[in-house]
Structures are given as structure tokens and as C-alpha cells.
Amino acid sequence: MMVSTACEFARHRTVYMLRPIPELKHIVPVIMGNAAVKGINKRVSVSLDEYYERNKIAWAAQDAATKKCGVKILDTLSYLCDGQKCWGDVGGMPIYYDDNHLSERGGQLLIPLFRQMFEQSLHADE
């Protein structure tokens, strides 16, 4: 259903799909805050392997839409993950509001990703 809907939209406009935001299974600011009160530097993360396993259906659908009708993918991983893990903080500051929603700080990390989308759209009109 997702592929057919995306392809229907793609008949008339450029369609972008955002790769899933990593879900961390723990409320990031609570875990980090409780640890900080105790003088502990605690980070919350999920392995890339677990991320891929949990999101394989969404990735497959997005890849199918790209192949079938040219949907463009906005990949969040290079902004939120390193080569092995997806982290709930940057520089010791949480980037999630809870366990799976980015905070304003986290959303700001994705501005360059969305900027690419708007720049491509502007150049398409030339």
C-alpha cells in the first residue's frame, strides 16, 4: 500500500521518504538525567544491526518505491548514527524527547538533510 500510494503521488511531483528515525527503547533524557544526578555519564544507543532488523519492512518498501517510481530517499543514519550505533545524544546532550521522537536539538541535526531536498526542488524548476 505504501509503495502504490507513493507512486501515485510521484506521478505528479517529486516524492521524498525519510528513512526511519532510530528508536532507542529508553527515554533518553530520563536515563541520562538520572545518571548525571549520580555523577555518571550514561549514553543511550541502539546498534545498527538492531536498527536494520527493526526497520527492514519500512526500508524494503522505501527501496521498492525508489525502484518502481523514482521516490527519493532521505537517509537519517549518517546524521544520527556512527558506523556501529545510533546514539541518543550528541556531545552529552540528549537529541530525543523520549525514546523515539527527536527533540528540537535532534531535529536541527537533520536540517542539512532537508536542505538537500529543498535545494533539489529549486534546481528542478530551473
N, C-alpha and C positions, 0 to 999 in steps of 0.2 A: 504494500500500500504506500509506504513512504517513497519508494522509487517511482511509482507511477504518478504520484502527486507532484514530486519534484520535477519529473519530466514534463508534466503538463504545464507547470509554471515556466519551465525552461523553453517552451515553445515560443514564448513572447518576451522573455527577459533573461538576463544572466541570473543564475541561482547559485547562492553560496550556502554551504553547510559547514557548521562548526563541529570539529571533532569533539567528542565528549570531554567535559571537564573532569579531571580525576576526582573520584570520591575517596575520601580518606578514612571513613569508618569511625572516626573520633572527632568530637567537636574541638577543632584546633585551638581557638583562643582559650577555652576552658582548660584543656590539657596543659598548654604552655603557661598559662597564668598560674594554675595551681602549682606547677613545678617551680616557677620563678619565685613564688612566695617561700618555697623551701630552699631557695638558692640553687636550684638545679636548672641547667639549660636543657630543656626537653624539646625535641623536634617530632613532628608527626609526618609520616610518609606512607606511601604505598609503592610497592615495587612495580616496575614497568611490566613485568610478566603478569602480575595480578591485574593491572590496568587493562592490558590487552585481553586477558581472559574475560574480564567482566564486561568489556565493551565490544567483543568480537561481532556480535549481531549488528550493532549500530555501524561499525566500521565496514562490514560486508555490504550493508545496504547503501552506505555512502559511496563506497567504491563502485557498486553496481550502477548507481545513478551517474557517477562520473563517466563510466564506460558507455552507458546507454545513451546519455543525452547531454554530456558535457558539463554537468554540475561541477562547480569549483569547490575545492575543499580548503577550509581554513584550519590549519593544524595547530592546536594549542600546545602540543607536547614540548616543542623547543622553548616555549615561554614559561612552562610550569614544571618541567622535569629536567633531570640531567640524564646521563647515559644509563642509569640504573634505577632511579627512584623519582617519584613525583612528590614534591615537598609541600607542606602546609605553611611554610614561612619563607621569607627572604630576609637575610640579614638579622634573624632573630625576631622579626615582626610578622605576625600572622597575616596571611593573604586570603584566608577563608573566614566567612561569617560563622559558619558551623562546620559540618563535615563534608559538605558537597556544594556549597554556594560561595563563590568568590566574594570577598569584601570589596569595598571601593579600591583599596590598595591593590588587591589581586586583579581586579578588572583593569586597572591602569596598566598592569603588565601587558595586557593584550592590545593596548592602543596601537602599537606598530602593526600588529596583525590585521586589525580592522582598517588601518590607514591604507594598507596594500589594496584592500577591497575597493575603497573609495577612489584611490588613485587609478586603479584599473578601469573603473567605471567612467572616470573623467576622460581618460585617454580613448576609450571606446567611442565616445561621442565626437571625437575629432575627425 
